[in-house]
């Protein structure tokens, strides 16, 4: 199920995005990027519709994916 980012409490959205960008395997290339910048980039993608929040009811897991990956 897709969860609209704007229906989440701002603190919940912040925590979700921070957890997402800090996962193992998240690669931003050779350039070091701060957590705040990573969060802002992901939130921008959510706002523009390039990314969506997916929730798996059966697994109880949440993920952020590019919309074109659906």
Secondary structure, 3 states (H helix, E strand, C coil): CEECHHHCCHHHHHHHHHHHHCCCCCCCCCCCCCHHHHHHHHHHHHHHCCEEEEEECCCCEEEEEEHHHC
